[in-house]
């Protein structure tokens, strides 16, 4: 079963992360890299992706004639997706265990675990 | 440049979607299929995924000894990711144009839903974080 593990944070949280000493950020990245390696070795790795910073986010709507209307203003409380992992595991418990490991590596940040839609692809 | 286009919604939005008529749901799904095909035909498609319902979402934190602690309680205001597309395009403007098309997917009554699509560049590697 495929699960997606989502790491989200507010703009303030991202700014706090950037204020970490460089060596702490490097150590954090090293652990995440190690987790990716372990998932690859166990055959559970499907994909991972980090997203650009919230300040680069735009929200887009289509006008009647299809012209994109962009807006870069979000509420302060908005949780931005920071990155995700897709894993293919036998059960939800295993997905939670992997999410727990990512959380432990990331100052106990909560990781949202979701299944994929099972209807038409 | 790779961009991610995200559809987000509150639990109430998902519940609203579930109440659409079968015909409206079919029109929406047909649009999404055509949209994905267009992205593939134009060579900008990287990947797309639809996520399961918020009622199946869990929040996981690590306990003191690393064991996962799961929780399924979210504030009502929480925006859940409903699905995403990753595209590889030449400019942000091209990404916005494609997002606008996704925004016009037909909603209830077959009218364009005009739902907001969040657009962000995706990182190609740790170098993008300045490491």
gemmi code that builds the backbone of each chain (N, CA, C; Angstrom):
import gemmi

chains = {
    "A": [
        ("UNK", (0.840, -1.189, 0.000), (0.000, 0.000, 0.000), (0.879, 1.244, 0.000)),
        ("UNK", (0.489, 2.192, -0.818), (1.273, 3.420, -0.871), (0.698, 4.456, 0.091)),
        ("UNK", (1.603, 5.083, 0.796), (1.246, 6.168, 1.711), (2.106, 7.368, 1.380)),
        ("UNK", (1.563, 8.550, 1.651), (2.359, 9.765, 1.519), (2.529, 10.362, 2.911)),
        ("UNK", (3.771, 10.728, 3.237), (4.086, 11.340, 4.531), (4.382, 12.809, 4.258)),
        ("UNK", (3.561, 13.674, 4.846), (3.638, 15.101, 4.542), (4.231, 15.875, 5.702)),
        ("UNK", (5.227, 16.699, 5.386), (5.785, 17.579, 6.408), (5.337, 18.993, 6.073)),
        ("UNK", (4.660, 19.616, 7.025), (4.124, 20.961, 6.778), (4.588, 21.914, 7.862)),
        ("UNK", (4.573, 23.184, 7.559), (4.956, 24.171, 8.563), (4.497, 25.558, 8.176)),
        ("UNK", (4.419, 26.419, 9.171), (4.029, 27.806, 8.908), (5.256, 28.580, 8.431)),
        ("UNK", (5.000, 29.760, 7.904), (6.090, 30.630, 7.464), (7.055, 30.912, 8.625)),
        ("UNK", (6.484, 31.144, 9.823), (7.322, 31.432, 10.997), (8.201, 30.233, 11.333)),
        ("UNK", (7.634, 29.033, 11.190), (8.407, 27.829, 11.464), (9.574, 27.675, 10.511)),
        ("UNK", (9.334, 28.008, 9.247), (10.406, 27.914, 8.239), (11.497, 28.933, 8.548)),
        ("UNK", (11.087, 30.136, 8.966), (12.073, 31.168, 9.300), (12.910, 30.735, 10.500)),
        ("UNK", (12.273, 30.107, 11.477), (13.003, 29.621, 12.656), (14.022, 28.558, 12.240)),
        ("UNK", (13.626, 27.708, 11.304), (14.532, 26.664, 10.815), (15.760, 27.289, 10.158)),
        ("UNK", (15.538, 28.335, 9.393), (16.651, 28.986, 8.709), (17.605, 29.656, 9.677)),
        ("UNK", (17.098, 29.959, 10.875), (17.952, 30.593, 11.880), (18.800, 29.560, 12.633)),
        ("UNK", (18.550, 28.253, 12.391), (19.374, 27.227, 13.029), (20.831, 27.414, 12.595)),
        ("UNK", (21.783, 27.022, 13.489), (23.184, 27.015, 13.048), (23.332, 26.067, 11.851)),
        ("UNK", (24.246, 26.416, 10.965), (24.439, 25.643, 9.744), (24.698, 24.169, 10.056)),
        ("UNK", (25.456, 23.936, 11.129), (25.800, 22.528, 11.419), (24.577, 21.726, 11.867)),
        ("UNK", (23.620, 22.399, 12.512), (22.385, 21.708, 12.916), (21.546, 21.356, 11.690)),
        ("UNK", (21.497, 22.292, 10.747), (20.744, 22.030, 9.515), (21.404, 20.886, 8.751)),
        ("UNK", (22.730, 20.896, 8.736), (23.451, 19.826, 8.031), (23.211, 18.475, 8.689)),
        ("UNK", (23.201, 18.477, 10.025), (22.960, 17.223, 10.758), (21.541, 16.714, 10.477)),
        ("UNK", (20.600, 17.634, 10.460), (19.201, 17.282, 10.163), (19.095, 16.668, 8.769)),
        ("UNK", (19.734, 17.342, 7.792), (19.704, 16.845, 6.409), (20.358, 15.470, 6.309)),
        ("UNK", (21.431, 15.284, 7.084), (22.149, 14.006, 7.029), (21.252, 12.866, 7.517)),
        ("UNK", (20.469, 13.128, 8.575), (19.574, 12.084, 9.088), (18.466, 11.789, 8.068)),
        ("UNK", (17.921, 12.850, 7.466), (16.877, 12.629, 6.458), (17.427, 11.840, 5.270)),
        ("UNK", (18.658, 12.169, 4.912), (19.305, 11.462, 3.805), (19.461, 9.981, 4.150)),
        ("UNK", (19.829, 9.732, 5.403), (20.018, 8.358, 5.882), (18.681, 7.585, 5.835)),
        ("UNK", (17.628, 8.264, 6.235), (16.296, 7.636, 6.194), (15.950, 7.267, 4.747)),
        ("UNK", (16.235, 8.182, 3.822), (15.969, 7.889, 2.402), (16.751, 6.664, 1.944)),
        ("UNK", (18.005, 6.611, 2.384), (18.860, 5.470, 2.014), (18.283, 4.167, 2.550)),
        ("UNK", (17.876, 4.195, 3.829), (17.314, 2.994, 4.458), (16.044, 2.544, 3.734)),
        ("UNK", (15.197, 3.528, 3.362), (13.949, 3.191, 2.668), (14.245, 2.607, 1.287)),
        ("UNK", (15.286, 3.119, 0.652), (15.670, 2.594, -0.663), (16.142, 1.154, -0.514)),
        ("UNK", (16.983, 0.916, 0.518), (17.512, -0.435, 0.728), (16.419, -1.430, 1.086)),
        ("UNK", (15.402, -0.991, 1.831), (14.339, -1.910, 2.223), (13.281, -2.060, 1.121)),
        ("UNK", (13.455, -1.322, 0.027), (12.525, -1.429, -1.099), (11.218, -0.693, -0.875)),
        ("UNK", (11.155, 0.160, 0.150), (9.910, 0.866, 0.472), (9.850, 2.275, -0.137)),
        ("UNK", (10.980, 2.722, -0.649), (11.055, 4.086, -1.171), (10.340, 4.199, -2.509)),
        ("UNK", (9.480, 5.207, -2.650), (8.856, 5.475, -3.944), (9.334, 6.832, -4.474)),
        ("UNK", (9.207, 7.855, -3.650), (9.615, 9.193, -4.092), (9.730, 10.115, -2.896)),
        ("UNK", (10.520, 11.145, -3.051), (10.540, 12.200, -2.038), (10.759, 13.513, -2.759)),
        ("UNK", (10.252, 14.569, -2.183), (10.394, 15.865, -2.824), (10.346, 16.957, -1.773)),
        ("UNK", (11.290, 17.876, -1.868), (11.245, 19.061, -1.022), (10.684, 20.212, -1.840)),
        ("UNK", (9.925, 21.080, -1.177), (9.335, 22.214, -1.895), (10.084, 23.499, -1.584)),
        ("UNK", (9.993, 24.449, -2.506), (10.608, 25.754, -2.284), (9.880, 26.462, -1.138)),
        ("UNK", (10.501, 27.528, -0.666), (9.981, 28.220, 0.516), (8.587, 28.829, 0.299)),
        ("UNK", (7.850, 28.937, 1.410), (6.508, 29.539, 1.323), (6.494, 30.887, 0.613)),
        ("UNK", (7.570, 31.679, 0.752), (7.537, 33.009, 0.127), (7.467, 32.922, -1.397)),
        ("UNK", (7.791, 31.755, -1.943), (7.692, 31.590, -3.399), (6.335, 31.027, -3.828)),
        ("UNK", (5.472, 30.809, -2.846), (4.169, 30.205, -3.169), (3.227, 31.236, -3.778)),
        ("UNK", (2.462, 30.803, -4.746), (1.398, 31.632, -5.328), (0.127, 30.811, -5.323)),
        ("UNK", (-0.974, 31.495, -5.149), (-2.237, 30.801, -5.327), (-2.842, 31.320, -6.627)),
        ("UNK", (-3.277, 30.374, -7.442), (-3.721, 30.713, -8.800), (-5.175, 30.299, -8.986)),
        ("UNK", (-5.940, 31.194, -9.574), (-7.303, 30.864, -9.981), (-7.440, 31.191, -11.457)),
        ("UNK", (-8.357, 30.508, -12.106), (-8.603, 30.795, -13.513), (-9.769, 31.757, -13.649)),
        ("UNK", (-9.557, 32.830, -14.409), (-10.676, 33.725, -14.719), (-11.560, 33.068, -15.755)),
        ("UNK", (-12.665, 33.728, -16.068), (-13.612, 33.158, -17.023), (-12.971, 32.810, -18.359)),
        ("UNK", (-12.063, 33.680, -18.824), (-11.428, 33.435, -20.114), (-10.137, 32.611, -19.981)),
        ("UNK", (-9.937, 32.010, -18.787), (-8.781, 31.134, -18.585), (-7.501, 31.859, -18.208)),
        ("UNK", (-7.586, 33.179, -18.040), (-6.393, 33.940, -17.661), (-6.053, 33.646, -16.198)),
        ("UNK", (-4.799, 33.298, -15.909), (-4.468, 33.004, -14.512), (-4.423, 34.261, -13.655)),
        ("UNK", (-5.035, 34.196, -12.508), (-4.988, 35.292, -11.542), (-4.147, 34.805, -10.383)),
        ("UNK", (-2.999, 35.435, -10.156), (-2.103, 34.958, -9.105), (-2.153, 35.895, -7.908)),
        ("UNK", (-1.938, 35.297, -6.760), (-1.973, 36.032, -5.511), (-0.952, 35.354, -4.593)),
        ("UNK", (-0.182, 36.157, -3.876), (0.846, 35.571, -3.016), (0.554, 35.813, -1.548)),
        ("UNK", (-0.692, 36.133, -1.233), (-1.029, 36.468, 0.151), (-1.738, 35.296, 0.817)),
        ("UNK", (-1.177, 34.850, 1.925), (-1.735, 33.715, 2.650), (-1.914, 34.116, 4.112)),
        ("UNK", (-2.887, 33.521, 4.803), (-3.002, 33.813, 6.240), (-1.747, 33.336, 6.974)),
        ("UNK", (-1.417, 34.033, 8.045), (-0.215, 33.691, 8.805), (-0.246, 32.259, 9.323)),
        ("UNK", (-1.467, 31.784, 9.602), (-1.612, 30.449, 10.181), (-1.465, 29.351, 9.140)),
        ("UNK", (-1.380, 29.724, 7.863), (-1.371, 28.698, 6.819), (-0.195, 27.747, 6.982)),
        ("UNK", (-0.521, 26.480, 6.900), (0.529, 25.457, 6.916), (0.911, 25.153, 5.484)),
        ("UNK", (2.153, 25.395, 5.178), (2.658, 25.114, 3.843), (3.273, 23.722, 3.816)),
        ("UNK", (3.059, 23.027, 2.720), (3.736, 21.753, 2.538), (5.220, 22.051, 2.325)),
        ("UNK", (6.068, 21.422, 3.130), (7.512, 21.643, 3.011), (8.164, 20.537, 2.198)),
        ("UNK", (7.594, 19.359, 2.304), (8.146, 18.243, 1.546), (7.361, 16.983, 1.843)),
        ("UNK", (7.624, 15.949, 1.055), (6.911, 14.695, 1.273), (7.755, 13.488, 0.908)),
        ("UNK", (7.349, 12.363, 1.442), (7.912, 11.065, 1.092), (6.739, 10.183, 0.671)),
        ("UNK", (6.930, 9.417, -0.370), (5.943, 8.392, -0.727), (6.605, 7.047, -0.472)),
        ("UNK", (5.922, 6.210, 0.301), (6.487, 4.901, 0.637), (5.483, 3.813, 0.274)),
        ("UNK", (6.011, 2.660, -0.038), (5.167, 1.516, -0.374), (5.432, 0.463, 0.696)),
        ("UNK", (4.458, 0.277, 1.584), (4.664, -0.547, 2.782), (3.507, -1.534, 2.954)),
        ("UNK", (3.723, -2.586, 3.737), (2.674, -3.594, 3.889), (1.443, -3.112, 4.654)),
        ("UNK", (1.621, -2.176, 5.567), (0.477, -1.734, 6.371), (0.682, -0.320, 6.922)),
        ("UNK", (-0.393, 0.215, 7.477), (-0.362, 1.585, 8.003), (0.644, 1.724, 9.135)),
        ("UNK", (0.770, 0.670, 9.963), (1.673, 0.742, 11.115), (3.111, 1.021, 10.676)),
        ("UNK", (3.503, 0.377, 9.578), (4.856, 0.583, 9.066), (5.008, 2.037, 8.581)),
        ("UNK", (3.969, 2.564, 7.934), (4.007, 3.973, 7.490), (4.141, 4.896, 8.701)),
        ("UNK", (3.422, 4.573, 9.790), (3.501, 5.401, 11.002), (4.902, 5.319, 11.617)),
        ("UNK", (5.498, 4.130, 11.554), (6.839, 3.965, 12.131), (7.852, 4.822, 11.367)),
        ("UNK", (7.723, 4.833, 10.042), (8.635, 5.648, 9.231), (8.393, 7.131, 9.519)),
        ("UNK", (7.121, 7.509, 9.615), (6.783, 8.904, 9.931), (7.351, 9.289, 11.298)),
        ("UNK", (7.297, 8.343, 12.251), (7.855, 8.586, 13.583), (9.353, 8.841, 13.513)),
        ("UNK", (10.012, 8.102, 12.633), (11.455, 8.271, 12.501), (11.783, 9.642, 11.904)),
        ("UNK", (10.995, 10.051, 10.925), (11.204, 11.375, 10.318), (10.914, 12.466, 11.356)),
        ("UNK", (9.859, 12.255, 12.143), (9.503, 13.213, 13.190), (10.624, 13.349, 14.223)),
        ("UNK", (11.164, 12.186, 14.637), (12.244, 12.194, 15.636), (13.462, 12.933, 15.100)),
        ("UNK", (13.673, 12.828, 13.785), (14.835, 13.478, 13.176), (14.598, 14.971, 12.989)),
        ("UNK", (13.361, 15.393, 13.145), (12.990, 16.768, 12.797), (12.295, 17.449, 13.963)),
        ("UNK", (13.001, 17.574, 15.066), (12.498, 18.217, 16.291), (11.039, 17.873, 16.601)),
        ("UNK", (10.722, 16.578, 16.421), (9.389, 16.074, 16.737), (8.253, 16.779, 16.003)),
        ("UNK", (8.555, 17.267, 14.819), (7.498, 17.855, 13.993), (6.467, 16.788, 13.692)),
        ("UNK", (5.188, 17.159, 13.698), (4.184, 16.163, 13.324), (4.252, 15.874, 11.824)),
        ("UNK", (4.103, 14.623, 11.469), (4.098, 14.211, 10.063), (2.714, 13.662, 9.740)),
        ("UNK", (2.095, 14.221, 8.737), (0.756, 13.765, 8.353), (0.893, 12.569, 7.408)),
        ("UNK", (0.172, 11.516, 7.742), (0.236, 10.293, 6.937), (-1.100, 10.085, 6.242)),
        ("UNK", (-1.045, 9.956, 4.922), (-2.283, 9.790, 4.142), (-2.133, 8.657, 3.141)),
        ("UNK", (-3.244, 8.007, 2.891), (-3.285, 7.015, 1.828), (-3.543, 7.720, 0.511)),
        ("UNK", (-3.353, 7.004, -0.569), (-3.714, 7.554, -1.869), (-5.160, 7.225, -2.182)),
        ("UNK", (-5.727, 8.026, -3.061), (-7.083, 7.751, -3.527), (-7.053, 6.404, -4.251)),
        ("UNK", (-8.051, 5.594, -4.000), (-8.033, 4.251, -4.574), (-8.893, 4.149, -5.825)),
        ("UNK", (-9.672, 5.204, -6.122), (-10.510, 5.157, -7.330), (-9.650, 5.356, -8.576)),
        ("UNK", (-10.282, 5.679, -9.660), (-9.596, 5.805, -10.964), (-8.257, 6.525, -10.868)),
        ("UNK", (-7.309, 6.092, -11.701), (-6.002, 6.750, -11.689), (-5.895, 7.729, -12.853)),
    ],
    "B": [
        ("UNK", (12.233, 24.100, -15.209), (11.960, 24.312, -13.790), (10.735, 23.499, -13.395)),
        ("UNK", (10.892, 22.814, -12.263), (9.760, 21.998, -11.823), (8.900, 22.757, -10.819)),
        ("UNK", (7.608, 22.626, -10.998), (6.638, 23.252, -10.106), (5.648, 22.199, -9.639)),
        ("UNK", (5.144, 22.402, -8.419), (4.062, 21.548, -7.924), (2.789, 22.388, -7.868)),
        ("UNK", (1.709, 21.835, -8.361), (0.388, 22.484, -8.306), (-0.449, 21.690, -7.318)),
        ("UNK", (-0.887, 22.356, -6.269), (-1.583, 21.645, -5.185), (-3.028, 22.096, -5.056)),
        ("UNK", (-3.901, 21.115, -4.883), (-5.296, 21.388, -4.549), (-5.440, 21.098, -3.065)),
        ("UNK", (-5.910, 22.076, -2.324), (-6.126, 21.896, -0.891), (-7.591, 22.121, -0.560)),
        ("UNK", (-8.034, 21.518, 0.504), (-9.399, 21.777, 0.915), (-9.618, 21.410, 2.374)),
        ("UNK", (-10.590, 22.090, 2.976), (-10.967, 21.746, 4.343), (-11.836, 20.499, 4.301)),
        ("UNK", (-12.000, 19.914, 5.475), (-12.832, 18.713, 5.569), (-14.230, 18.975, 4.988)),
        ("UNK", (-14.757, 20.186, 5.254), (-16.102, 20.509, 4.760), (-16.122, 20.565, 3.231)),
        ("UNK", (-15.007, 20.985, 2.615), (-14.938, 21.000, 1.147), (-15.003, 19.578, 0.593)),
        ("UNK", (-14.308, 18.667, 1.281), (-14.324, 17.267, 0.844), (-15.740, 16.693, 0.966)),
        ("UNK", (-16.384, 17.057, 2.085), (-17.752, 16.563, 2.300), (-18.693, 17.125, 1.244)),
        ("UNK", (-18.470, 18.384, 0.866), (-19.271, 19.005, -0.187), (-19.077, 18.283, -1.511)),
        ("UNK", (-17.833, 17.951, -1.804), (-17.497, 17.254, -3.053), (-18.205, 15.907, -3.114)),
        ("UNK", (-18.226, 15.220, -1.970), (-18.845, 13.894, -1.910), (-20.351, 13.964, -2.193)),
        ("UNK", (-20.934, 15.171, -2.021), (-22.380, 15.322, -2.230), (-22.742, 15.762, -3.641)),
        ("UNK", (-21.736, 16.013, -4.469), (-22.039, 16.398, -5.847), (-22.846, 15.278, -6.506)),
        ("UNK", (-23.609, 15.660, -7.531), (-24.340, 14.630, -8.273), (-23.330, 13.763, -9.012)),
        ("UNK", (-23.747, 12.554, -9.299), (-22.871, 11.607, -9.984), (-22.399, 12.185, -11.321)),
        ("UNK", (-23.292, 12.877, -11.950), (-22.988, 13.484, -13.252), (-21.881, 14.543, -13.126)),
        ("UNK", (-21.989, 15.373, -12.081), (-20.982, 16.414, -11.862), (-19.630, 15.790, -11.509)),
        ("UNK", (-19.665, 14.740, -10.690), (-18.417, 14.053, -10.320), (-17.756, 13.476, -11.563)),
        ("UNK", (-18.595, 12.868, -12.431), (-18.064, 12.270, -13.664), (-17.424, 13.336, -14.539)),
        ("UNK", (-18.088, 14.487, -14.645), (-17.562, 15.574, -15.485), (-16.224, 16.059, -14.929)),
        ("UNK", (-16.133, 16.129, -13.600), (-14.906, 16.580, -12.957), (-13.770, 15.593, -13.215)),
        ("UNK", (-14.068, 14.309, -13.034), (-13.043, 13.270, -13.232), (-12.618, 13.236, -14.702)),
        ("UNK", (-13.589, 13.398, -15.622), (-13.266, 13.404, -17.051), (-12.340, 14.575, -17.373)),
        ("UNK", (-12.618, 15.723, -16.766), (-11.757, 16.889, -16.974), (-10.339, 16.572, -16.501)),
        ("UNK", (-10.223, 15.982, -15.305), (-8.905, 15.696, -14.729), (-8.121, 14.738, -15.626)),
        ("UNK", (-8.828, 13.770, -16.195), (-8.149, 12.823, -17.095), (-7.633, 13.538, -18.337)),
        ("UNK", (-8.482, 14.385, -18.926), (-8.094, 15.130, -20.127), (-6.919, 16.054, -19.805)),
        ("UNK", (-7.014, 16.683, -18.642), (-5.966, 17.613, -18.212), (-4.622, 16.896, -18.110)),
        ("UNK", (-4.609, 15.740, -17.452), (-3.367, 14.965, -17.318), (-2.839, 14.543, -18.689)),
        ("UNK", (-3.750, 14.175, -19.554), (-3.336, 13.743, -20.897), (-2.708, 14.913, -21.659)),
        ("UNK", (-3.305, 16.093, -21.510), (-2.749, 17.281, -22.171), (-1.343, 17.592, -21.654)),
        ("UNK", (-1.165, 17.429, -20.328), (0.152, 17.695, -19.750), (1.173, 16.710, -20.316)),
        ("UNK", (0.748, 15.453, -20.455), (1.646, 14.431, -21.013), (1.957, 14.738, -22.476)),
        ("UNK", (0.917, 15.057, -23.244), (1.106, 15.318, -24.679), (2.012, 16.516, -24.915)),
        ("UNK", (1.950, 17.509, -24.013), (2.777, 18.694, -24.217), (4.162, 18.543, -23.579)),
        ("UNK", (4.419, 17.378, -22.984), (5.769, 17.082, -22.473), (6.119, 17.753, -21.158)),
        ("UNK", (5.149, 18.298, -20.434), (5.461, 18.967, -19.167), (5.112, 18.102, -17.941)),
        ("UNK", (4.472, 16.968, -18.176), (4.008, 16.127, -17.069), (5.170, 15.434, -16.353)),
        ("UNK", (5.185, 15.504, -15.042), (6.165, 14.736, -14.247), (5.429, 13.678, -13.426)),
        ("UNK", (4.467, 14.102, -12.617), (3.689, 13.133, -11.848), (2.410, 13.761, -11.310)),
        ("UNK", (1.495, 12.920, -10.924), (0.268, 13.412, -10.281), (-0.194, 12.356, -9.290)),
        ("UNK", (-0.802, 12.792, -8.216), (-1.365, 11.866, -7.229), (-2.620, 12.475, -6.639)),
        ("UNK", (-3.592, 11.629, -6.376), (-4.752, 12.047, -5.604), (-4.662, 11.383, -4.242)),
        ("UNK", (-4.982, 12.135, -3.207), (-4.845, 11.581, -1.858), (-6.177, 11.069, -1.331)),
        ("UNK", (-6.092, 10.182, -0.351), (-7.288, 9.656, 0.298), (-7.972, 10.736, 1.130)),
        ("UNK", (-9.117, 10.392, 1.668), (-9.938, 11.370, 2.395), (-9.304, 11.780, 3.717)),
        ("UNK", (-9.563, 13.039, 4.123), (-9.052, 13.527, 5.410), (-9.432, 12.622, 6.589)),
        ("UNK", (-10.579, 11.936, 6.486), (-10.977, 11.075, 7.605), (-9.984, 9.938, 7.821)),
        ("UNK", (-9.163, 9.667, 6.804), (-8.153, 8.606, 6.944), (-6.787, 9.162, 7.322)),
        ("UNK", (-6.698, 10.480, 7.466), (-5.399, 11.089, 7.767), (-5.012, 10.882, 9.224)),
        ("UNK", (-3.727, 10.649, 9.444), (-3.205, 10.561, 10.807), (-2.026, 11.511, 10.926)),
        ("UNK", (-1.862, 12.024, 12.144), (-0.715, 12.854, 12.441), (0.207, 12.006, 13.314)),
        ("UNK", (1.473, 11.950, 12.949), (2.405, 11.080, 13.659), (3.550, 11.896, 14.244)),
        ("UNK", (3.820, 11.651, 15.501), (4.995, 12.226, 16.150), (5.791, 11.089, 16.761)),
        ("UNK", (7.057, 11.333, 16.999), (7.884, 10.319, 17.637), (7.804, 10.473, 19.147)),
        ("UNK", (7.624, 9.362, 19.843), (7.692, 9.388, 21.297), (9.144, 9.439, 21.748)),
        ("UNK", (9.351, 9.405, 23.086), (10.715, 9.559, 23.614), (11.687, 8.526, 23.076)),
        ("UNK", (11.223, 7.285, 22.975), (12.135, 6.276, 22.440), (11.905, 5.998, 20.958)),
        ("UNK", (11.337, 6.958, 20.303), (11.223, 6.876, 18.845), (9.983, 6.169, 18.333)),
        ("UNK", (9.141, 5.651, 19.256), (7.953, 4.946, 18.776), (6.929, 5.961, 18.240)),
        ("UNK", (6.181, 5.591, 17.203), (5.247, 6.556, 16.628), (4.013, 6.753, 17.492)),
        ("UNK", (3.631, 8.004, 17.700), (2.391, 8.328, 18.407), (1.444, 8.921, 17.374)),
        ("UNK", (0.331, 8.246, 17.135), (-0.581, 8.718, 16.092), (-1.783, 9.420, 16.698)),
        ("UNK", (-2.277, 10.363, 15.922), (-3.387, 11.185, 16.368), (-4.207, 11.509, 15.118)),
        ("UNK", (-5.506, 11.449, 15.220), (-6.337, 11.722, 14.040), (-7.194, 12.956, 14.205)),
        ("UNK", (-6.825, 13.797, 15.169), (-7.639, 14.987, 15.439), (-6.982, 16.215, 14.817)),
        ("UNK", (-7.734, 16.900, 13.974), (-7.211, 18.082, 13.300), (-8.169, 19.239, 13.532)),
        ("UNK", (-7.646, 20.477, 13.581), (-8.567, 21.617, 13.698), (-9.466, 21.690, 12.461)),
        ("UNK", (-10.657, 22.236, 12.636), (-11.607, 22.309, 11.526), (-11.086, 23.154, 10.382)),
        ("UNK", (-10.225, 24.127, 10.715), (-9.705, 25.038, 9.695), (-8.598, 24.400, 8.860)),
        ("UNK", (-8.160, 23.203, 9.266), (-7.012, 22.606, 8.578), (-7.286, 22.377, 7.095)),
        ("UNK", (-6.305, 22.768, 6.294), (-6.369, 22.498, 4.862), (-5.662, 21.186, 4.576)),
        ("UNK", (-6.393, 20.273, 4.001), (-5.802, 18.987, 3.626), (-5.412, 19.011, 2.153)),
        ("UNK", (-4.297, 18.408, 1.856), (-3.908, 18.249, 0.461), (-4.847, 17.227, -0.178)),
        ("UNK", (-5.469, 17.625, -1.280), (-6.384, 16.709, -1.968), (-5.675, 15.980, -3.099)),
        ("UNK", (-4.712, 16.655, -3.691), (-3.974, 16.046, -4.783), (-3.009, 17.049, -5.368)),
        ("UNK", (-2.127, 16.579, -6.218), (-1.150, 17.491, -6.822), (-0.701, 17.005, -8.191)),
        ("UNK", (-0.153, 17.946, -8.932), (0.554, 17.658, -10.181), (1.957, 18.241, -10.054)),
        ("UNK", (2.952, 17.545, -10.568), (4.280, 18.147, -10.728), (4.515, 18.288, -12.230)),
        ("UNK", (4.910, 19.481, -12.618), (5.144, 19.764, -14.038), (6.539, 20.347, -14.215)),
        ("UNK", (7.081, 20.180, -15.390), (8.410, 20.706, -15.704), (8.220, 21.700, -16.844)),
        ("UNK", (8.333, 22.985, -16.530), (8.002, 24.036, -17.497), (9.137, 25.049, -17.603)),
        ("UNK", (8.999, 25.963, -18.554), (10.069, 26.924, -18.845), (10.038, 28.144, -17.924)),
        ("UNK", (8.866, 28.466, -17.389), (8.745, 29.720, -16.636), (7.624, 29.601, -15.616)),
        ("UNK", (7.662, 30.456, -14.573), (6.543, 30.450, -13.627), (5.222, 30.790, -14.311)),
        ("UNK", (5.287, 31.661, -15.331), (4.046, 32.062, -16.020), (3.353, 30.855, -16.656)),
        ("UNK", (4.192, 29.963, -17.204), (3.612, 28.756, -17.816), (2.954, 27.889, -16.733)),
        ("UNK", (3.613, 27.822, -15.562), (3.037, 27.052, -14.443), (1.712, 27.666, -14.006)),
        ("UNK", (1.641, 28.996, -13.938), (0.416, 29.672, -13.502), (-0.714, 29.437, -14.503)),
        ("UNK", (-0.344, 29.430, -15.785), (-1.340, 29.224, -16.827), (-1.956, 27.824, -16.706)),
        ("UNK", (-1.087, 26.851, -16.437), (-1.564, 25.473, -16.291), (-2.411, 25.354, -15.025)),
        ("UNK", (-1.980, 26.050, -13.955), (-2.749, 26.039, -12.701), (-4.132, 26.652, -12.916)),
        ("UNK", (-4.180, 27.706, -13.726), (-5.469, 28.357, -14.000), (-6.411, 27.387, -14.701)),
        ("UNK", (-5.834, 26.558, -15.562), (-6.671, 25.579, -16.269), (-7.221, 24.548, -15.272)),
        ("UNK", (-6.350, 24.112, -14.348), (-6.799, 23.166, -13.318), (-7.896, 23.800, -12.468)),
        ("UNK", (-7.742, 25.102, -12.214), (-8.710, 25.827, -11.389), (-10.098, 25.835, -12.037)),
        ("UNK", (-10.106, 25.720, -13.356), (-11.383, 25.786, -14.077), (-12.051, 24.432, -14.248)),
        ("UNK", (-11.545, 23.432, -13.557), (-12.212, 22.120, -13.596), (-13.673, 22.312, -13.215)),
        ("UNK", (-14.573, 21.607, -13.880), (-15.997, 21.813, -13.592), (-16.365, 21.380, -12.170)),
        ("UNK", (-17.171, 22.204, -11.536), (-17.616, 21.907, -10.183), (-19.072, 21.489, -10.171)),
        ("UNK", (-19.761, 21.758, -9.058), (-21.177, 21.405, -8.943), (-21.960, 22.157, -10.014)),
        ("UNK", (-22.849, 21.466, -10.691), (-23.637, 22.082, -11.747), (-22.883, 22.212, -13.056)),
        ("UNK", (-21.663, 21.673, -13.087), (-20.875, 21.688, -14.317), (-20.177, 23.004, -14.597)),
        ("UNK", (-20.358, 23.997, -13.719), (-19.691, 25.293, -13.892), (-18.248, 25.199, -13.400)),
        ("UNK", (-17.331, 26.023, -13.978), (-15.945, 26.005, -13.484), (-15.911, 26.267, -11.979)),
        ("UNK", (-15.212, 25.410, -11.235), (-15.218, 25.525, -9.776), (-14.355, 26.691, -9.305)),
        ("UNK", (-13.403, 27.112, -10.161), (-12.481, 28.209, -9.810), (-11.793, 27.990, -8.469)),
        ("UNK", (-11.451, 26.747, -8.188), (-10.803, 26.510, -6.899), (-9.361, 26.998, -6.954)),
        ("UNK", (-8.867, 27.502, -5.812), (-7.494, 28.004, -5.796), (-6.486, 26.856, -5.919)),
        ("UNK", (-5.460, 27.072, -6.697), (-4.389, 26.081, -6.859), (-3.101, 26.722, -6.354)),
        ("UNK", (-2.471, 26.078, -5.398), (-1.217, 26.621, -4.870), (-0.060, 26.146, -5.740)),
        ("UNK", (0.769, 27.079, -6.152), (1.885, 26.767, -7.057), (3.211, 27.069, -6.360)),
        ("UNK", (4.108, 26.102, -6.320), (5.424, 26.314, -5.696), (6.486, 25.628, -6.543)),
        ("UNK", (7.667, 26.218, -6.625), (8.773, 25.475, -7.231), (9.117, 24.289, -6.328)),
        ("UNK", (9.598, 23.202, -6.897), (10.108, 22.112, -6.062), (11.623, 22.172, -6.094)),
        ("UNK", (12.229, 21.697, -5.032), (13.687, 21.759, -4.916), (14.294, 20.605, -5.709)),
        ("UNK", (15.394, 20.921, -6.392), (16.045, 19.845, -7.147), (17.049, 19.114, -6.264)),
        ("UNK", (17.427, 19.711, -5.152), (18.364, 19.038, -4.256), (18.667, 19.908, -3.057)),
        ("UNK", (19.523, 19.412, -2.183), (19.858, 20.154, -0.977), (20.561, 21.475, -1.294)),
        ("UNK", (21.167, 21.540, -2.479), (21.884, 22.762, -2.860), (20.935, 23.959, -2.847)),
        ("UNK", (19.665, 23.683, -3.154), (18.681, 24.763, -3.176), (18.441, 25.341, -1.787)),
        ("UNK", (18.828, 24.609, -0.745), (18.664, 25.125, 0.623), (19.912, 25.882, 1.053)),
        ("UNK", (20.860, 26.004, 0.162), (22.082, 26.714, 0.491), (23.090, 25.876, 1.247)),
        ("UNK", (22.939, 24.536, 1.164), (23.873, 23.651, 1.892), (24.969, 23.147, 0.975)),
    ],
}
model = gemmi.Model(1)
for chain_id, residues in chains.items():
    chain = gemmi.Chain(chain_id)
    for i, (resn, *xyz) in enumerate(residues, 1):
        res = gemmi.Residue()
        res.name, res.seqid = resn, gemmi.SeqId(i, " ")
        for name, pos in zip(("N", "CA", "C"), xyz):
            atom = gemmi.Atom()
            atom.name, atom.element = name, gemmi.Element(name[0])
            atom.pos, atom.b_iso = gemmi.Position(*pos), 0.0
            res.add_atom(atom)
        chain.add_residue(res)
    model.add_chain(chain)
structure = gemmi.Structure()
structure.add_model(model)
structure.setup_entities()
